[in-house]
Amino acid sequence: MKARLGIAPIAWWNDDLPEISSDISLEGCLAEAAEAGFTGMETGRRFPLDAAVLRPILEKHGIQVCGGWFSGLLLDGDIEAEKDRIAAQMALFKAVGAPCIVYGETAGTIQGDRNAPLSAKRRLSEDEIRAYGRKMTAFGEWCADQGMPISYHHHMAAPIETEEELDLLMKHSGEGLPLLFDAGHMAFAGGDVLRVIDKHHKRISHVHTKDVRLPVIAALDRTKESFLDAVIKGAFTVPGDGSLDFEAIVKRLASHGYEGWFVVEAEQDPAHNPPLDMAKIGHKELLRVMAAAGYEVVR
């Protein structure tokens, strides 16, 4: 089985918390990612939106786009409007050969609101998730037909956060909606990461290898503290520096035949967690667990 290792620029600069971003350039970020051993990078706010500009920068550092966030609004929105909203990113990603667009639902989300406690997240009924699942399936099928599939990102402080909510979305959507499995977000939400893989492995098309510091998460007051408060306190980190057993996680994915990108996405304050150092820790741990799981890491 083959795997590719990527990383997200959120370790260097945070799109929701500019105050915990370093002043490193895109080229500097790509250079450090390559130095750490990664061959893929998800997109962020310092990426040019013109493929003709972006492509030579990526090639210079031996990096390819391995995904990137799209702030979806389909929960409360219209499919035709969503097609228009995603068109520019879809064109860019097709031009640079990205494997997918990471679809994160932001209608009603509190993930970017420092004043909204975790307990205030939007909660959907099963009937609401059923209707949402139908829309997301139709939209996912359309994106695939255009040559750029999406991968749905369950996320803390978003409408689809918990294991139960994800189960309902998977129940009420079709195979036309692929799933991004994020170990850190599922662990933060209190889910069983291995059980989620077992239940939904047929839909998993992209993986975020986000680790968590469970003692930090356990100490949060969810009635008062926000998702961004948790980020600042250090809830997330890279594989090999946190609480999750990534050897078990990767072996479980391997047992179900997953092949594709494993992307380190660990938002931290770069002043306290130097991104290059953390990237090296994450890459070293992923190489170890990939070997243990029988993956060939493709460069």
N, C-alpha and C positions, 0 to 999 in steps of 0.2 A: 504493500500500500504506500501511496505517496502523500506527502504533506508539504505545505509551504508555510514559511514563518513570516508574519508581518507584524507591524506595530502601528499604533495610532499616535498622531502628533499631540494628543492631549497631555502627554507626559511633559512636553516642552511648553505648549501654550494651551490655555483652557478657554474654550469659546464662550462658556457661561460665566467664568470668573476671570476676567482679564487681569485682575490684581494678583493672581497666582500664576501668571505667565512669565516666562523668561523673554528676553528681547532677541533671542536667536532668530536668524532668518530662516526661510524655507530651505535654502541650500545648506545652511548649517545643521538644521534638523535632519535632513536627508543624509548628510555626511556622517553624522553621529549614529543614525540608525544603521547605515551600512557598516560602519566600524564595529558596531555591536554584533553584526552578522545577519541582520534582517535583509530580506529581498523585496519586501512589500511595505507600503505605507498607506493607511487610509487618509482621506483628505481632511482638511481643516480650513480655517478662515484665511490662512496666508497662502493658499494655493491659487494660482491664476486660473481663471475660468476658460481660458483660450487654450485649446489643445496644442496649437502650434507653438505657444509659449511654454507650456508645461512639459511637453514631451521631451525636448532636449535637456531640460533640467533633470528629469527623472533618469534619462539614459546616462547622463554624466555620472550619476552615483550608483548605477546598477539597480535602481529601485523601480518597481511598478506599482500602480495604484491597485490596492487589494480590497477596495470598498470605500465607503464614505457615507456619513449620516445625511439623511433627508428628513426634514421636519414635516411629517405628515399631518394633515388636517381632515382626513377622510371620515373620522368618527362623526363629526358634525357637518361634514361637507358633501360635495357633489363629485362624482367620479369624473365628469368632464372637466370640472375646474381643477381637480387634482392632476389630470393629464397635462393640463397647461402649466401647472406649477412645477412639475417634475421634468418638463421637456428639456430645459437647458442643461440640467445635471445629467440627464440621460444621454444627450448628445455628446457631452464631454466624456462621460465614462465609456461610451461606445468607441470614441475616437482614440482613447488611451488603453483600451483593452481590459477594463476593470471587470471582475467577475460578477459583481452585483452592486446594487445600491442598498444601503442599510436603511430600512424604513422604520422610523421611530414616531409613534403617534404623539402629537403634541397638543391636540385639542383637549383642553381641560387639564393639561399636565401642570404639576407644580415643581417639576425637576429643576427649573431655572429660577425659582422664586425663593430668595433667601428668607423671606418673611412668612412663608407657608410651612407649617410643621408637617412632618411625614404623615401624621394621622389624618391630615386634611385632604388626602388624595381623593381624586374622583373615583367613585365606586359604581360599577355598572351592574344592572340586573342581568339575568341570563337572557331575557328577551332582547335587551339592548345589545348584548354580545352576539346573539344570534343574527340580528340585523347587520351589525358591524362586520361579522364574519363573512356574510354574503357579499357585502360591498368590497371587503379586502380581497376576497377570492377573485372577484371579477376584475379588480384593479391589478392584482398580481398576474392574472392570466394575460391581461392587455400588455403589461410591461414585458413579460416574457415574449409575447408575439412581436414586440418592437425590437427584440434582440438585447434587452438589458433587464434581467430579472431583479426583483427586489428580494430582500431577506428580512423578515419581520423581527424587530428587536423588542422583546419584553424588557421592561425598564423600571427601576425604582421610581416612585412618585408619579408614574404614568398610569393611565387607565388599565393597562394590562401589566400587572406587576407580580402578583403572587402565582404560586404553582396552580392553585385552583382557577384563577382567572385565565392563565395560559391554557389549562386543560379545556376550559369552556371555549376559548377562541379556536383551539385546534378541533374540538368537537363540531363546532358550527362553521368551520371553513373547510375548503377543499385543498387538494394537493397543489392547486394553483397558487397557494400562499406558502412559500417556503419560510423556514424558521431560522433565525439567528439564535444560537444557544450561547448565553452569557453566564458562565459559572458564577461570577462575582455578584451579579445582580440577583440571580436566583437564590444564592446563599443569603444575601442581605435580606431578601424578602421572606426568608424562613423556609424556603423550599428544599427538597431533597434533590441535590444536583444529579445523582446517579439515577434516581427514579425518573426524573424528567427526561434524561437521555433515553432510558429504556422505553418510555411511553411514546416519545415523539421523534425518535431517531430517523424515521422515514422522511420526515419533513425538514430535518436539519441540513442547511446548505452552507452555513458559515458559522464560525466559532470564535467567540471572544474569550481569551484566556485571562480574564481579570481575576486577580486574587483579592482576598479581603482580610482585614485584621478583625477577627471576631470579638476580641475584648473591647475594641473601640466601638463596634456596632452594639454590643450588649450594654454599654454604658450610656447610649443615647437616650434622651427623653423624647420620644416620638410625638408627644403632645406639644412640645415646645420647639424642637430642633428640626431643621429642614434637611433636605437631601444635600444641599450645598454646604451646610454646617458639617454634615458627616464627611464630605470630601475634604474640607479644610482640616478636620480633626484627624484625617488619615485613615478613613475606612477602607480605602482601596490601595492596592499595591500590585507588584508584578509577581508572577509565579516564582516560588522559591523564597519569597520574603513574607508570606502571609500564612493563613490558617488552612487553606484548602489542599487536599491531596491530589495534585495534578497528575501523578502517575496513575492513580485509580480512575480519574476522569478521562484521561487520554486512552487508557486501556479499554474503558467502557465504550468510547466512541469507536475505537478500532474494532471491537468485537461486533459492532453493527455495520462495519464496512465504510465508515466515514472517510472520505478523502477530500482534501481541499485546504483552505487557509485556516491557520490557527493564528489569531491576531491578539497581541498583547495590547490591552487598552486599560491603562491604570492612571487615572487622573490624580495627581499629587502636586504639592507645592514644590516647584523645582528648586527653591531656595533651601529646602530641607531634604529633598530627595533628588540629587543631581541626575538629570534624565539619562545621560550616557551611562553612568554607573548602574542605574536601575535597569536600563535596557540590556546591559551585559549580564546582569543577574538573571533577568527573565529569559534571555536567549540561552544561557547555559543550562538553566533548569529545563527548558523545553527540549533542548537537544537530548538531555538525559532521559526524560520521560518518553520522548519519541522513540528512542532506541529501545527502551524497555517494552514499548507497545508494538514494536515491529514495523515502524514507519521508516521509509526512506525520505529524508528531507531533501527536497528539490531546490537547487539554487538557480 
